[in-house]
Amino acid sequence: MTEPLDMIRAMRDQGETIPPAPPEPPPDEGGPGDEPPGGLPPDCPVVPLGVCGDQYHYLDALLQHRVLSAKDHSRNNLMSLYGAALDGWGTPLAWVHFPRKVQNKATGEWEITGIKAEIAADTMMRVCARAGVWSALDRMRGSGAWLGGDGQLILHAGDALVVAEAGQRPRAEPPGRFGGHIYPAAPPCPRPDPHRQAGGKDGPAAQLLTLLQSWAWRRSEIDAYLMLGWVGAAMIGGATDWRAIAWVTGDLGTGKSTLQTSLKHLFGGALLQSPDATAAAVRQTLGYASLPVLIDEAEPDPDSRKMADLIKLARNAATGALALRGGADHQASQFVVRSAFLFGSILVPPLQRQDRSRIVVLDLDPLTGSMEPEGLAPRKLEQLGRRLLRRIVDHWPRLEETLGAYRAAMAEAGYSARGRDVYGTLLACADLLLHDALPASDDEETGTAAWIDKLGRAGVLSEEREGLARNECLEYLLTTELESPTDRKRYLIGDWIARAANRGPWATDPDQRDHARRVLLLAGLRLQPHGGQEYLAVANAHRGLARIFERTEWQSRSGLDGPWRQVLRRVPGHIVCDKTIWFGTASRATLVPLDVCVPPAGSHSSAADRDSDRDKADAAYSLAPDPLAP
């Protein structure tokens, strides 16, 4: 207690003047420079959205989506949330809301010189936490088309929302909160033309169709029309249940790159286009947008997973499937892509069955003579794209009925549900762009039956049925070479089965039959009669089969039932054998009808034909001596 008094006496004795205590700041009275009890001031341009873990989500003064962690609530970041917002006197609004006051020594008045960052950070995080837990995955919608809660079409054009509702003129809304979702501001995209657009031969869709027909499509009757449908589907990709995937392929000089460049101008840059992209880059660049994606130079690369990952991304985007990825920080990330994809390449890489059924392949033939695509100037293409957007906006209310009409017609013709999704969506979107009324089933030119007939003549239905009937696992098995351990001869397994069954060119040859049956046993295969018919018995678990299917999607670990068992049980007419069969060891098996594997008995008319065919088949398999043979 004596030390402060001693210091004061010492200062007095030395003649120093004790400085007066500074006056107290004026009391807070709830004015514009103070935080009201409820949270942020009413004129605050920053919108706290909520919290997810350590991430605080905001809309800043420009209505952009911003994410700050707790430690990122620094002075500069908080000032950047306010952007250029000023009060009526030209003072930064953040200074007014969270003032740091300093007394002017000359006048004795208190002046605002900045913000109290710690108070601003505490307030922001508290108000954000008060908004509750918030997930951007479910609520955030970027640039592109979206489906509103009442069925309306919402086109997010970056700096505005164009809302299309049945029976009403399209209207513009500012970005931000709308209908329970957040539409953050983004770079501007082309908006629909302000005027209604005609259909038929005088409309923008007919003009685009004429342009597309200047390419040399192999299926000239339908491919340009399907490409028109892809354009319409890509414009509203985020608002539909199914997003179209198309693959344009052709040799050098067929105009693939020209087509993609024309589409880039048509969409006014409101897309993602690249000749060299990875799936992760596409996903991260899109963010929460539903803009279409164009991938040029999508050539097969056997040494890279890049193209396979892009195709998988497009497959997930077709249905808007949720994808999960783990991170190095042991935090999982979730994302959903809702974009229509268009690939272009000289060759289409090998596609898995689930991908082939989702992708429409459009072949281009070489351009001959003076023939070349009749392009338009970039500005005219962009104007054409805006007119097409207006067609989509005005006719959006009838999309569901139009799609239903095409799906019903395709179902009656025998198309699968997947085929109705893929081709029905393209036909319905092209119909929306071209016509003003629902399609009639009996119209000879534009009716649903007419277009289903055109698809049939182009071979679409037969290709789909072939895809449904194919069993790739069985094809792989039958076309795999198998070597005899005694004479080192190699034949395809399908030929070993024909020899074992005395069918084809090896009929009535008992020596071939017995030898082939012994070879098949080594591979976990044998002929098995059942109910008066012949079957190929395929063991459920066998080391020989495991070696055959090694490094394929049907591979298996030793001692476990192979995935081939599941796939072969999709072959029409198969039988699940309840009892064990001898394959050198007892194993349960799947019985595949023998007629599915080799030509049926009696398919050769005479012994002379069989002898000739056998000689030709043996000659085809005459191999050079094996240098490793003893």
VORO-482542 format. One line per 10 residues: number of its first residue (from 1); their letters; for each residue x, y, z of C-alpha. Coordinates in steps of 0.001 Angstrom, whole numbers, plus 500000, padded with zeros to 6 digits. Example, Ala and Ser with C-alpha at 12.3 -4.5 7.8 and 13.67 -1.06 7.14 Angstrom:
2
1) AS) 512300 495500 507800 | 513670 498940 507140
END
This chain:
630
1) MTEPLDMIRA) 500000 500000 500000 | 502942 502367 500593 | 504735 501917 497265 | 502280 503986 495146 | 502295 506788 497749 | 506089 506773 497783 | 506150 507084 493986 | 503726 510021 494074 | 505801 511809 496790 | 508981 511252 494756
11) MRDQGETIPP) 507391 512758 491651 | 506149 515743 493743 | 509545 516329 495247 | 511140 516303 491760 | 508644 518934 490546 | 506850 516642 488063 | 503173 517148 487431 | 500839 514231 487848 | 498906 513827 484544 | 495175 513954 484963
21) APPEPPPDEG) 493217 510763 484370 | 491641 510602 480846 | 487938 511257 480751 | 485646 508253 480414 | 484224 507519 476933 | 480647 508656 476440 | 478132 506114 477633 | 476669 503753 474975 | 473087 504670 474163 | 472317 502109 471466
31) GPGDEPPGGL) 473166 504406 468586 | 474361 503367 465106 | 477841 502660 466395 | 476863 499921 468821 | 475611 496372 468506 | 471935 496085 469503 | 471083 493458 472105 | 469592 491106 469477 | 472726 490779 467364 | 473846 492611 464237
41) PPDCPVVPLG) 472504 496077 463338 | 469496 496068 461002 | 471492 497630 458146 | 474292 495064 458321 | 475011 493826 454754 | 476489 490521 456013 | 474058 487592 456374 | 475148 484862 458840 | 473847 481540 457505 | 474903 479069 460174
51) VCGDQYHYLD) 477688 476851 461435 | 478974 473449 460391 | 481716 472218 462709 | 484407 474884 462811 | 483126 476522 459632 | 481028 479686 459794 | 478998 480422 456660 | 478071 483955 455534 | 476755 485903 452605 | 478978 488958 452301
61) ALLQHRVLSA) 478006 492441 451159 | 478208 491288 447515 | 475976 488262 448333 | 478877 485869 447771 | 479136 482708 449855 | 482007 482997 452329 | 483311 480434 454806 | 485507 481388 457781 | 486909 479187 460485 | 486954 480484 464043
71) KDHSRNNLMS) 490581 481599 463767 | 489918 483303 460417 | 487712 486002 461965 | 490520 488538 461701 | 490185 492262 461083 | 490946 491980 457354 | 488541 489088 456794 | 485771 490876 458686 | 486361 494041 456692 | 486243 492016 453477
81) LYGAALDGWG) 482800 490663 454465 | 481532 494261 454545 | 483239 495077 451258 | 482677 498667 450137 | 479571 499254 452295 | 479502 502835 453639 | 477137 504792 455839 | 475482 508042 454784 | 478599 510043 455667 | 481019 507906 453696
91) TPLAWVHFPR) 482378 506047 456724 | 482993 502287 456276 | 479920 500590 457690 | 482013 498046 459591 | 483619 500971 461492 | 480190 502293 462405 | 478917 498922 463613 | 482015 497966 465608 | 483801 501294 466304 | 487236 501669 467749
101) KVQNKATGEW) 487169 505152 469302 | 490167 507368 470024 | 490021 510770 471729 | 491274 513714 469766 | 493721 515483 472100 | 493100 518821 470461 | 489317 518842 470639 | 488703 516250 473336 | 486142 514552 471063 | 486034 510814 470446
111) EITGIKAEIA) 486624 509760 466835 | 486100 506416 465066 | 489383 505201 463558 | 488650 501554 462780 | 486886 498496 464099 | 487218 496519 467295 | 488034 493244 465608 | 487554 491093 468710 | 484073 492498 469354 | 483149 492144 465677
121) ADTMMRVCAR) 484411 488551 465608 | 482566 487634 468815 | 479348 489164 467485 | 479593 487530 464063 | 480287 484056 465431 | 477576 484362 468072 | 474923 485431 465563 | 476063 482749 463109 | 475815 480089 465827 | 472382 481411 466724
131) AGVWSALDRM) 471301 480634 463120 | 471981 476951 463832 | 473737 474094 462086 | 473836 474699 458342 | 474903 472507 455415 | 475884 474107 452129 | 475412 470779 450325 | 471639 470835 450830 | 471010 474572 450676 | 473539 476166 448310
141) RGSGAWLGGD) 472725 476584 444610 | 475218 478127 442220 | 474892 479306 438620 | 472634 477241 436372 | 469082 475926 436374 | 467247 474706 439463 | 463837 473371 440418 | 461902 475581 442829 | 459856 474296 445732 | 456589 474933 443856
151) GQLILHAGDA) 457788 473376 440613 | 458988 476616 439038 | 462147 476863 436960 | 464852 479050 438516 | 467713 480167 436279 | 470597 481475 438356 | 472295 483957 436035 | 475000 484946 438531 | 473808 488476 439293 | 470059 487680 439167
161) LVVAEAGQRP) 467537 484851 439373 | 465060 484347 436530 | 461964 482652 437928 | 459536 480950 435520 | 456136 479881 436846 | 453146 478491 434970 | 450828 481192 433673 | 453129 484083 434618 | 455749 486151 432867 | 459311 485370 433933
171) RAEPPGRFGG) 460501 487701 436649 | 463900 488643 437971 | 464887 488315 441637 | 468149 489338 443309 | 470532 486562 444368 | 470659 485542 448006 | 467907 483789 449925 | 465027 482497 447814 | 462546 479723 448482 | 464486 478094 451316
181) HIYPAAPPCP) 467779 477962 449388 | 470780 480219 449018 | 471685 481443 445540 | 475006 483259 446034 | 476109 485944 443610 | 478511 484849 440875 | 479927 486248 437620 | 477048 487165 435287 | 475719 484572 432853 | 473547 485242 429795
191) RPDPHRQAGG) 469899 485799 430673 | 466950 484691 428543 | 465920 487000 425721 | 463370 489575 426946 | 460914 488661 424159 | 458912 485470 423619 | 460285 483247 420855 | 458395 481453 418137 | 458451 477733 417589 | 458523 475780 414364
201) KDGPAAQLLT) 460527 476748 411289 | 460666 480431 412257 | 462020 479859 415761 | 465544 479746 417189 | 465475 475952 417601 | 464941 475452 413864 | 467879 477781 413199 | 470102 475775 415560 | 468914 472464 414069 | 469841 473693 410588
211) LLQSWAWRRS) 473280 474628 411916 | 473745 471214 413548 | 472684 469423 410362 | 475646 470965 408553 | 477856 468384 410299 | 478089 464935 408661 | 476283 462857 411283 | 476369 459118 410607 | 472731 458688 411618 | 471607 461726 409673
221) EIDAYLMLGW) 467953 461217 410534 | 468278 461512 414315 | 471748 462603 415502 | 471422 466345 414837 | 467998 466263 416529 | 469421 464435 419560 | 472214 467027 419707 | 469553 469751 419761 | 467903 467874 422634 | 471216 467774 424506
231) VGAAMIGGAT) 471520 471569 424217 | 468045 472007 425728 | 468711 469435 428440 | 472046 471077 429325 | 470368 474454 429782 | 468069 473065 432488 | 470311 470281 433816 | 470013 471120 437517 | 466201 471291 437360 | 465542 467833 435874
241) DWRAIAWVTG) 465668 464341 437341 | 467976 463101 434581 | 470962 464908 433076 | 471996 463984 429562 | 475434 462626 428617 | 476478 462678 424959 | 479724 461605 423311 | 480610 463023 419882 | 483178 460890 418106 | 484772 460962 414683
251) DLGTGKSTLQ) 488073 460947 412863 | 490285 463952 412226 | 488574 466656 410215 | 485013 465779 411184 | 484415 469039 413060 | 484348 467846 416678 | 486299 470797 418063 | 484340 473224 415889 | 481148 471858 417382 | 482406 472364 420934
261) TSLKHLFGGA) 483561 475899 420135 | 480151 476708 418661 | 478453 475358 421783 | 480718 477490 423972 | 479535 480611 422152 | 475935 479381 422175 | 475967 479107 425978 | 477676 482491 426255 | 480487 481004 428306 | 478035 479702 430917
271) LLQSPDATAA) 479663 476281 430938 | 482880 474527 431863 | 485008 473533 428878 | 488454 471979 428801 | 490505 469602 426633 | 492594 468565 429630 | 490770 468260 432951 | 490592 465870 435866 | 487445 464834 437682 | 488591 466590 440857
281) AVRQTLGYAS) 489266 469820 438957 | 485833 469716 437295 | 484136 469042 440617 | 485974 471821 442434 | 485523 474344 439629 | 481789 473695 439424 | 481318 473954 443158 | 477565 474287 443662 | 476814 475266 440038 | 474841 473149 437571
291) LPVLIDEAEP) 476448 474487 434397 | 477092 472041 431516 | 480541 470471 431105 | 482304 469990 427757 | 485366 467724 427639 | 487269 467747 424342 | 490127 465408 423380 | 488654 462700 425627 | 490842 460019 424105 | 491339 456594 425733
301) DPDSRKMADL) 494494 456344 427800 | 495262 452817 429041 | 497869 454099 431502 | 495719 456702 433221 | 492649 456765 435417 | 491877 460355 434441 | 489284 459601 431765 | 487719 456785 433781 | 487238 459189 436692 | 485659 461808 434403
311) IKLARNAATG) 483234 459241 433014 | 482353 458160 436531 | 481737 461795 437484 | 479405 462201 434491 | 477591 458992 435458 | 476989 460285 438981 | 475906 463650 437594 | 473252 461990 435421 | 471196 461152 438506 | 472664 463689 440948
321) ALALRGGADH) 474157 460957 443124 | 475906 461928 446345 | 479644 461190 446330 | 481859 460997 449412 | 485614 461471 449566 | 488032 461205 452463 | 490730 463817 453047 | 494268 463822 454387 | 492937 465542 457510 | 490608 462566 458157
331) QASQFVVRSA) 487617 464737 457278 | 485150 463426 454701 | 483867 465736 451980 | 480518 465434 450219 | 479582 466718 446798 | 476814 466411 444225 | 477271 467313 440557 | 474130 468164 438574 | 475557 469011 435159 | 475003 467645 431673
341) FLFGSILVPP) 478237 466337 430101 | 479415 466312 426484 | 482598 464443 425520 | 484437 464629 422213 | 487155 462304 420922 | 488441 460387 417921 | 487895 457106 419781 | 485487 456349 422589 | 487353 454571 425408 | 486092 451208 426641
351) LQRQDRSRIV) 482947 451871 428646 | 481546 449818 431450 | 478031 448553 430969 | 476525 451070 433397 | 478217 453877 431456 | 477223 452648 427990 | 473591 452607 429023 | 473773 456269 430086 | 475742 457762 427191 | 474384 458635 423747
361) VLDLDPLTGS) 477202 458173 421217 | 476897 460441 418164 | 479233 459537 415281 | 480558 462072 412779 | 481666 461064 409294 | 484454 462926 407477 | 483485 466133 405722 | 483842 465697 401972 | 484603 468207 399241 | 483562 471732 400031
371) MEPEGLAPRK) 481234 470574 402793 | 481924 472180 406157 | 479800 473237 409166 | 477934 476473 408561 | 479055 478342 411642 | 477743 481595 413014 | 479628 484515 414482 | 480183 484168 418255 | 477924 487132 419011 | 475096 485725 416903
381) LEQLGRRLLR) 475498 482331 418550 | 475227 483944 421988 | 472066 485777 420909 | 470689 482482 419591 | 471457 480848 422944 | 469530 483561 424817 | 466550 483029 422523 | 466674 479286 423196 | 466801 480013 426926 | 463606 482038 426562
391) RIVDHWPRLE) 461950 479091 424797 | 462894 476827 427706 | 461612 479338 430257 | 458276 479863 428511 | 457588 476168 427843 | 459006 474734 431057 | 455520 474029 432536 | 454816 471352 429891 | 458130 469485 430212 | 456738 466863 432581
401) ETLGAYRAAM) 453818 465987 430293 | 456023 466027 427197 | 458559 463721 428805 | 455755 461443 429990 | 454400 461156 426439 | 457773 460106 425022 | 458457 457721 427896 | 455066 456044 427434 | 455653 455607 423694 | 459128 454176 424301
411) AEAGYSARGR) 457837 451784 426964 | 455227 450495 424518 | 457978 449953 421930 | 459990 447853 424397 | 462645 450287 425641 | 464046 449793 429129 | 463594 452331 431913 | 467182 453500 431356 | 466590 453956 427641 | 463482 455998 428369
421) DVYGTLLACA) 465517 458227 430699 | 468321 458764 428190 | 466482 459182 424889 | 463178 460374 426334 | 464904 463351 427987 | 466653 464364 424751 | 463467 464039 422666 | 461369 465949 425200 | 463845 468850 425444 | 464117 469097 421663
431) DLLLHDALPA) 460306 469094 421517 | 460166 471958 424024 | 462540 474026 421907 | 460811 473352 418594 | 457089 473094 419252 | 454403 475036 421102 | 452066 472201 422137 | 452231 468707 423558 | 453337 466059 421035 | 450605 464062 419335
441) SDDEETGTAA) 451162 460346 419091 | 449882 460062 415511 | 451597 463015 413822 | 453602 461578 410918 | 456427 464109 411253 | 456687 465251 414864 | 454577 462770 416851 | 455986 460499 419516 | 455359 457391 417402 | 457222 458954 414475
451) WIDKLGRAGV) 460305 459614 416584 | 460231 456190 418207 | 460088 454735 414688 | 463114 456848 413670 | 465058 455607 416695 | 464168 452056 415726 | 465325 452508 412125 | 468592 453937 413444 | 469168 450780 415474 | 468804 452324 418937
461) LSEEREGLAR) 466304 449734 420173 | 468280 446775 418827 | 471478 448126 420446 | 469697 448475 423766 | 468237 444973 423602 | 471633 443574 422687 | 473118 445362 425689 | 470455 443948 427992 | 470898 440422 426612 | 474700 440423 426748
471) NECLEYLLTT) 476474 438856 429634 | 479994 440271 429540 | 481272 437855 432145 | 480190 434857 430043 | 481668 436455 426909 | 484960 436996 428703 | 484985 433398 429908 | 484234 431887 426496 | 486833 434013 424685 | 489687 433317 427141
481) ELESPTDRKR) 492478 431048 425934 | 493071 427856 427912 | 496147 425680 427457 | 496150 421905 427539 | 498767 420683 430065 | 499627 417624 427934 | 500177 418865 424382 | 500451 422624 425133 | 497738 423438 422596 | 495716 426564 423261
491) YLIGDWIARA) 492099 427113 422320 | 489419 429485 423427 | 487300 428078 426232 | 484293 428265 423902 | 486121 425922 421518 | 487103 423555 424328 | 483406 423418 425283 | 482433 422690 421650 | 484976 419859 421509 | 483778 418488 424857
501) ANRGPWATDP) 480161 418556 423662 | 480952 417142 420183 | 479394 420205 418632 | 480338 422402 415732 | 483297 421287 413576 | 484353 418675 416184 | 481133 416637 416229 | 481522 412810 416414 | 485128 413026 417561 | 485286 411118 420892
511) DQRDHARRVL) 489035 411641 421345 | 488625 415395 421213 | 485648 415162 423564 | 487383 413295 426382 | 490549 415395 426194 | 488562 418667 426200 | 486534 417598 429209 | 489696 416950 431211 | 491062 420368 430259 | 487801 422109 431287
521) LLAGLRLQPH) 487893 420475 434718 | 491190 422241 435382 | 489354 425554 434881 | 486413 424706 437143 | 484102 423917 434211 | 482295 420758 433119 | 479319 419645 431066 | 476352 418667 433182 | 473050 417119 432069 | 469938 418281 433907
531) GGQEYLAVAN) 466307 417628 433156 | 467039 416213 429733 | 469111 419230 428656 | 472815 419969 428587 | 474399 422721 430660 | 477809 424165 431327 | 478487 423885 435060 | 480604 426777 436385 | 482012 426260 439877 | 481169 428917 442459
541) AHRGLARIFE) 484712 428821 443839 | 487716 427397 441985 | 491377 428386 441597 | 491240 427820 437853 | 488388 430301 437468 | 490069 432691 439881 | 493136 432740 437567 | 490939 433326 434507 | 489114 436272 436098 | 492203 437748 437747
551) RTEWQSRSGL) 492458 441538 437324 | 488903 441825 436059 | 485808 443152 437793 | 484850 439518 438495 | 488066 438552 440280 | 487910 436704 443591 | 490111 435943 446552 | 491180 432361 447141 | 488621 430191 448898 | 485712 432584 448392
561) DGPWRQVLRR) 482788 432390 445999 | 483615 434361 442887 | 481593 437357 441698 | 481171 435474 438417 | 478551 433405 440223 | 476302 436457 440618 | 476708 437595 437011 | 476186 434182 435411 | 472943 433835 437317 | 471603 436626 435113
571) VPGHIVCDKT) 471896 434445 431999 | 468388 433494 430799 | 467639 429854 431552 | 470358 429368 434187 | 469911 426947 437081 | 471282 427308 440589 | 472583 423844 441451 | 471673 422854 445021 | 474023 419854 445090 | 477812 419810 444835
581) IWFGTASRAT) 479468 418822 441552 | 482930 417326 441116 | 485534 419703 439593 | 488538 417904 441052 | 486951 419033 444285 | 483333 419230 445306 | 481757 422628 444705 | 478355 424095 444173 | 477853 425552 440727 | 475746 427632 438389
591) LVPLDVCVPP) 474404 425801 435337 | 474382 427852 432114 | 472431 426484 429109 | 474928 424923 426713 | 473158 426397 423680 | 474059 429869 424995 | 477759 428943 425032 | 478241 427030 421747 | 476195 426510 418567 | 473297 424125 419138
601) AGSHSSAADR) 473652 420477 418097 | 472783 419826 414458 | 473819 423274 413249 | 476048 421642 410549 | 474250 419889 407727 | 476745 417182 406751 | 479834 415329 407829 | 481761 416941 404967 | 480871 420375 406309 | 481998 419368 409789
611) DSDRDKADAA) 485314 418006 408505 | 485959 421172 406510 | 485099 423420 409424 | 487259 421359 411782 | 490260 421646 409474 | 489780 425401 409189 | 489431 425792 412956 | 492536 423715 413653 | 494481 425685 411062 | 493417 428936 412682
621) YSLAPDPLAP) 494910 427755 415964 | 498212 426531 414529 | 500629 428429 416712 | 504375 428873 416353 | 506476 426652 418626 | 506614 427947 422173 | 510202 429091 422853 | 509777 428226 426512 | 508630 424687 425815 | 511100 421944 426869
END
